[in-house]
């Protein structure tokens, strides 16, 4: 669909009719004998049409026409992906469990860097972003816009808060994934360095969401040095409760949802990158997505048309002057 950046210029379009009322080429009562009748009848209307097109094209160019942007349906390879990112204060520490110093990289910054690279390599994914700490927060709804996705991930660089409400964060992420197309795959990637006890009512809500629609769940556990692993089974006699081992019990709960679930432990940026690569490999399926189409400027085409018309009219004027019949010199008759 065509739009105009300066539509007020279109009010000048009637000026393009001036060649119809103003004589701009000389007329002659003597016909050109070297032109056939058909050619002779066509040249006049052609020159008039060029004279009308020249100002009309200039005025349209001044109005700055453009083809409106939008999006087009596209069958690609990817998934509907929700990134659920932990923004608790512990994510601002390194994998060694201390504040970054010198060239050290915090878990949060390593995750952002690797996720941005992952997003850039997957142009067909529809991605939504949510975060959680003391409370869940919708950062970006599901979208195909790479610019918006990259900006949303970069915005998570703000310092985190103290608590980790992973249960309500998962509820928000699964609700976002539930909004995706029923014919395409959906996945939630939880990026967190810890967990917390999930309240019974939140567990019920998560089970209801799991029963409604299949969602692939991935947990990228950023394990701090010295922390218990989610796969470690306590030895006999050791306490094993959600309050003492929240990460292990979150792992057990996610397994109990009856959904495709994969957990990854990463204790270094390199391990995070390997895990994200593996998630990308598993989430490469046909998907119907939309690809953005930018707005396209058409003013240049109007100016080009005006130039070509002017060139043709200038050539016609030159030919008229060069080959116009001249009156013969008067004969002097001696008296």
N, C-alpha and C positions, 0 to 999 in steps of 0.2 A: 504494500500500500504506500502511495506517495504522500509525503507531507512537505510542508514549506517552513523553513526557519524564519523567513520574513514575508509573510503572506500579504502585507500591505502593498508590496511592490506590484502585485497582480492588478491593482486598480489602474496601472498605467498601460495595461494591455491594449485598450482601444487605440493608443497611439500607433500601434502596428498597422492600422488601416490607412495611415496618411498616404502611402504610395498610391492608393486608389484615387485620391483627390488632388494630388500634386503631380504635375507632369515633370518627370525627371530625366527622360530620354528624348532626344530630338526625333521628330517625325519627318518623314519625307513622302512626297507624292510619287516618287520614282521607286518602283519595286526593285528588289535585288534579283537580277536575272540569273544569277548563278545558284539560286536556291530553288528546290522543288516546292511545289505548292504545300505539301504536307509539312516540310521543314519550316517554311515561312509562317504557317499558321501556328506552329508549336512554339516558336521562339518567343513570341510576344507574351503569351500566358506564363511561360517558364520564367521569364525575367520578372514579371509581376509577382509570381509566387516567391521568388528569391527575395524580392524587395519586401514582401510581407513577413517572410520568415526571419529576416535579419533582426529587426527591432523586437519581434516576439521572442526570439531566442535570448536576446540580451536581457529583456525584462524578466523572463523566467529564470535566467541565471542569477539576477539580482535577488529574486525571491528565495534563492538557495533551496532548490528541491532536493529531496532525499527519499530513499526507500527505507521505510521504517524497519527497525531491527525486531528481533523476537527470538523464537526458537523453533527447531524442526525436530520431529520424531526421528530417532536413530536407534538402530539395533547394534549394540556393542557388547563388550565382554567386561563384566564387573559385577557389582552387587549394590543393594541398598544398605548402606553402612552407617551405623551410629557410633561415633567415638565418644565414650564416656570416660572423662579424664579426671583423676583425683587431683584436687587442688588444696589438700591439707598441707600444713606447714612442713611436714616431714618430707614432702616432695622437693622442697628447696634445698635439701641436703644432698650430698654425694652418695654414691653407693657404699662408701666407707662409713657413712653415718655422721659426717661432720659438714660444717659449712664450707662451701667452695672457696678455695684459696689458689691464687696464681692461675694456672691453666686448668684447674679442676672444673668439671662440668656437673651440675646438679642433675638429679634424676628427672626433674621437670624439663629442664632445657634439653637434655639428651632425647627425651621422649618427643618434644616438639620438633626438634631438628629431624629426627628419623621419620616422624609422621608426615612432616611437610614433604620430604623426599618421596615417601610412599604415595602421597596424594598426587604429586606431580607425575608419577609414573602410571597413574590409573585415570585417564581422562574420561572414562565412561561411567565411573561410580557416581551414584547419588549419595551425598554424604550429609549427615546432620551431626551436630556437636552439642554435647551436654557436659556439664561439670558438676562436681559435688565436693563439699567439705562439710560445713555445719548444716547446709541445706542444699538440695539439688538446684541447678540453674540451667535453663534452656539458653544456650549460647547461639545456636544457629539451626533453624529448621532444615529439613531435607532439601537439598538444592544441588544443581549441577554446576553452579558458578564457582570456578576455581579461585577467582579473586576473593570472593566472599569467604570461601572455606579457608584459604591461606590466612586471611586477615583474622578470622575467628580463632584459629590455632595460635597465631602470634599474640592475640590479645590475652591468652592464658598465662602470659609471663608475669602478671601481677602477683605479689606475694600471697601465699595461701593462708587459710585459717587453721585453727587448732584441731577441729574434730573431723570425723570421717563418717558421714551418714551414707554408707554405700547402698543400703537397702532402698531408700527413696530415690537415690540416683539411678539404680537399676530399674526401678519402676518407671521413671521418666524416660529412660532410654528405650525400654521395651514398648512404651506407648508411642514414641516417635517411630520406631521400626514398624509398629502395627499399622501406621498410616501409609506405608508403602504399597505399591501395586501388588495385588494378590498373585499375579502371574510371575513375579520375579522373586529372587532370593532376598532374604533380609538377614542382617548380622549386626550384633552388638559387640564392640571391642571395649572391654573394661581395662583401663590402664591405671594401676594403683600399686602403691607400695605397702598397703595394709588393708585392714578390714575392721568391722565393728559388729556388735551383736545386732541382728535384724529382728525387729519387733514382730510378734506373732501376726498382727494385722497386716504388716507389710509383706510377710511371707505368704499370707493368703492372697493378697493382691497380685503378687508375682506368679503364684501358681495359676491364678485365673487368667492372667495374661498369657502364660505359657500354653494353657489349654486352648486359647482362642486362635492362635496363629503360630506356625512354626518359625522360630527365630534361632539362627545359629549364634551361640554365645562363645566368646573368646575372652579369657582373662590373662592379660599380660601382667604378671606379678613382678614388680621391680623389687627384688629382694635386697634388703640392706645387709651388710656384713654382720654376721652374728645372729640374725633373725632366724626364727624357725621356718622351715620350708613347708609349703602347703601339701607336699607329698609325704612328709615324714610322719610315720605312725608312732605315737608315744609308746615307750616301753611299758611293760606290765607294772602297775603300781603308780605310774605317773598320772597326774591329773590331766583330764582331757575334756574340757568344757568350752563352750563358746566364749566365755569371758577370758579364759586363759589362752586359748588358741583360736582367736576369731578368724584368722586367715584359713586355717585348715577346715573349720566348720563352714565357712562361706563356700569353700571348694566342695564340700560334701553336699551342701544345700543346692548348689548349682547343678551338681550331678543328678540330684533327685527330681529336677524339674521335668525330666523326660524329653529334653531338647538336645540337639547336637551341641556338645560342649567340649571345648579344648582349653587346657590351661598351660601356660608357659611361665617358667621361672627364668628371670634374667638378672644377673648380678653385675653386669657391666654394659656400657653402651653397645659393644659389639654383640653381646647376647640379645639385647633389645632389637638390634637391626636384623639378626637372624630370625627372631621370632616374628617380627613384622613381615619379613619376606615370606615365611611359611604361611602366615595368615593370608597374605595376598595370593599365594598359590592355591590355597583351598577355596578362596572366594573369587574365582574366575569362572563365571558362568554367563550365558547369554542374558542380556538385560535390555529392556526397552527403556531408553532414556531420551533426553532431549538435549540437543546441542545448540548453544546460543548462536544467533546470526546477528552480526553487528549492523548498525545503521550505515548505509552506503550513500555517499554524497553524489548528486547528479548535476551539480552546477557546472562542473567541468565539461560535461557533454553539451550543455546549452551553449557555453562559450565557444566550444569547438564548432558547433553547428553555425553559430553567428559568424565566426571567422571564415568558414568555408563559403557561406553565402556572400559575405563581403568580397572575398577573393573572386568569386564567379561574377559578381556585379562589376567589380573593377576591371576584370578581363573584358566584359561586355562593353564597358565604356571605352576601353583602349581600342578594341576592335572597331567601335563606331567611329572614333576619331581617325583611325588609320585608314579605314576602307570606305568611309562615307563618300558618296559621289560629290565631286567638286563642280561648281559652275564653270563652264568654259569661258575663257577670256573673250571679251567682245572683239569682233572683227572691225578693223579700221578700214573703211572704204574711202579711197581717195576721191576727192571731189573734182 
